[in-house]
Amino acid sequence: MEVAANCSLRVKRPLLDPRFEGYKLSLEPLPCYQLELDAAVAEVKLRDDQYTLEHMHAFGMYNYLHSDSWYQDSVYYIDNLGRVMNLTVMLDTALGKPREVFRLPTDLTTYDNRLCASIHFTSSTWVTLSDGTGRLYLIGTGERGNSASEKWEITTLLLRIEKEELDMKGSGFYVSLEWVTISKKNKDSKKYEIIKCDTLRGKSVPHYAAIEPDGKGLMIVSYKSFTFVHVGQDLEENKNDNLSEKIKEPLYYWQQTEDDLTVTIQLPEGSSKEDIQVQFLPDHINIVLKGQRFLEGNLYSSIDQDSSTWMIKDNSLEIFLTKKNEGLTWPELVVGDKQGEFIRDSAQCAAIAERLMHLTSEELNPNPDKEKPPCNAQELEECDIFFEESSSLCRFDGITLKTTHVVNLGSNQYLFSVIVDPKEMPCFCLRHDVDALLWQPHSSKQDDMWEHIATFNALGYVQASKRDKKFFACAPNYSYAALCECLRRVFIYRQPTPMSTVLYNRKEGRQVGQVAKQQVASLETNDPILGFQATNERLFVLTTKNLFLIKVNTEN
């Protein structure tokens, strides 16, 4: 069996600036232009049955503004009339209204369960469009830069996505990615067909997912791993069997405190107290349901059998065990049994972290017994805490459908993605310590697949302190990075540039040759921000009723 190669991201030290002093707030005004939309954006509100964190990541934080990376300063959105609207900026002072380039054949207002419509600019002449109702379109646009006045035409309807109901553990939802390969039937034919369709499933919305330019591989950054569940037609017969094994529920759930343990077992419908037998011994437990042995074995440690008890609550059997050795943490409930799932209490996690805090430091501690440890909980700021420390970057082979490369990202928090070169895969930006590092995937370089191409100094730390941030982006030429909040405010962080006047660092007594600026723009609207895109020249901000343009490069 082939094992995926464990890889690491190689940071280019010359791209780091250890003497970076921070961003200086600039009050220079930024030209801002506002366009009123003919029709509101086709926003999809979360329904009552879309209540999980993954629903929020996928739909609640969706970017409704799409940038055409093949033609800079050209953006698109879809309104509630089913129209794909385009704005291409040639001159800021002569802005026209967004124009319709395509109209969806389906009436979006008749679909109560529709998802967000999305656009992807596959090449300079082709666009893929999902209408959110299960249809995927392949659209021949011609040279968009040369035929700005022409409307797009439908080539073919490719795919209908059907929702599959599965009883999954946890939230009850799964995330599905469908990898579709489309080809002409023959060179002279104008008809296209799906020649391959593979499905990946996971338990978290991917931060980043991109197909390699040659279509031979797929890269995913996600909190929880993805696996293929369907390979063409070969595994169709075994599909349900494989899925049932993957989604098998734990036999029981258990928790523990310093003094006791709680075991929860879901009972079959119609179960009564007479169907249950629970026997407690000092080092043993035996549970019988309807005459069948459910769980039996030696406990990890001794219990007080006289104070241990059980009860039925909401069609569940709850068993309460009192520890004989108070304060002892049990790594398992029944020795050697793997059928249960341990649920860790948040207060217990905090207590463990507090006890281990003295082991972490920014520098070596030559005297571990000194009164003050080098680091404690009070020195940490809230923005330094990461919740998704097990994120990974995986590369899947398109032929074998196996994972070929894995990078454990650890605390390198994913920030955003950007297309620097439309012929290459999108770059992704990760937090490394306090900085934000931009990585360009190169599928052709098997030994050095990810290149560190740019650094935004201290931006990893700065963005973490913005509690209301919604979208994050940067210019394709790395000249600045920007983030916007849910309402009104946009923050711009420029790369260091030479100073026209002489400045000195007071502490070190040295001359400062460059300075990095921070600018803030406030939009004249109270509508929530739905879309955000950055180009080398300007920022585009989309709300329900308006499209704002912020001129970032004011030198031209």
Salt bridges, closest charged atoms under 4 A:
GLU21 OE2 - ARG510 NH2 3.02
GLU28 OE2 - LYS517 NZ 3.01
ASP49 OD1 - ARG47 NE 3.08
GLU54 OE1 - HIS57 ND1 3.93
ASP68 OD2 - ARG144 NE 2.66
ASP73 OD1 - ARG538 NH1 2.92
ASP79 OD2 - ARG83 NE 2.80
ASP92 OD2 - ARG538 NH2 2.99
ASP92 OD2 - LYS551 NZ 3.27
GLU100 OE1 - ARG103 NH2 3.16
GLU100 OE2 - LYS151 NZ 3.95
GLU164 OE1 - ARG201 NH2 2.53
GLU165 OE2 - LYS163 NZ 3.85
ASP198 OD2 - LYS196 NZ 3.77
GLU212 OE2 - ARG395 NE 2.75
GLU236 OE1 - HIS230 ND1 3.44
GLU296 OE2 - HIS284 NE2 3.52
GLU296 OE1 - ARG293 NH1 3.10
GLU341 OE1 - LYS169 NZ 3.75
GLU382 OE1 - ARG467 NH2 2.56
ASP384 OD1 - ARG431 NH2 3.41
GLU388 OE1 - HIS207 NE2 3.00
ASP397 OD1 - ARG395 NH1 3.72
GLU451 OE2 - LYS12 NZ 2.85
GLU451 OE1 - HIS442 NE2 2.73
GLU485 OE1 - ARG489 NE 3.11
GLU508 OE1 - ARG19 NH2 3.05
GLU508 OE1 - ARG510 NE 2.55
